[in-house]
């Protein structure tokens, strides 16, 4: 006896099992989301805004002046003037602008002078003269060959 082969698409009716699976996934999602919201409320974070400090905060503006082995002078890794120039007009002008801007911002200007151990001594004196002309008095000296 041969069974007849059914042709076409049989009507299987409304499938409830996939619908229940989707509802459970959505339920788990919202439960996890609700737990995160509760944790954020416990943290009591505030959005950034204007903060009023109880004491004044002093910012220091530090500039690095380097005198290389060949007498090349650089301020924050930018070379100024030629090695033959003794007056250092570009460096002096830049230092004067730095001093004026630090005074306008009411911040303390500190210059760290790093001289290469093999650099000419007169070159360090030229840089000190430029600092003096600019009116910069907070100067720190370092002689470290590891910087070069």
C-alpha positions, -999 to 999 in steps of 0.1 A, spaced: 0 0 0 13 33 -11 8 65 8 -4 94 -12 21 123 -14 6 156 -3 10 185 -27 14 222 -17 19 239 16 0 224 45 -16 247 70 3 242 102 -16 269 122 -3 295 146 31 286 161 33 298 197 68 284 207 88 310 187 67 338 201 74 326 236 111 325 229 111 361 216 92 373 247 117 356 270 146 372 252 130 407 255 122 401 291 159 392 299 170 423 280 148 446 300 158 429 333 195 434 325 189 470 315 169 477 347 198 464 368 223 488 351 200 518 357 198 510 394 236 508 396 240 542 379 216 557 405 237 543 433 269 559 420 253 594 422 274 608 393 270 644 383 273 659 349 303 682 344 297 719 350 313 749 366 333 738 396 342 762 423 376 754 439 381 761 476 417 772 470 435 787 441 452 763 417 487 773 406 496 763 371 532 762 361 542 768 325 575 750 319 596 755 288 627 734 279 657 753 265 685 731 251 720 740 241 734 714 218 770 702 214 775 724 184 760 755 201 725 751 185 698 765 208 663 750 208 632 759 228 608 730 231 626 711 203 624 741 179 657 756 168 663 794 171 689 816 156 722 803 141 751 789 160 772 820 151 746 845 165 756 858 199 726 880 206 700 854 198 673 878 186 647 852 177 650 834 210 649 866 230 617 877 211 601 844 217 610 844 254 596 879 258 563 868 243 562 837 266 568 860 296 540 883 285 516 855 279 524 839 313 518 872 330 485 876 312 474 841 322 488 847 358 507 815 356 543 809 367 568 806 339 597 781 346 625 775 321 647 745 323 680 750 306 697 718 295 733 723 283 751 695 265 784 687 285 804 694 253 787 726 244 807 759 245 803 777 278 798 811 262 767 797 244 750 790 278 759 825 289 743 838 257 711 820 265 712 833 301 715 868 287 684 862 265 665 850 296 676 881 315 665 905 287 631 887 286 628 891 324 625 854 332 639 847 366 627 811 373 655 791 356 665 755 364 699 742 351 706 706 340 735 691 323 726 656 312 740 638 282 710 614 281 687 641 268 707 643 235 
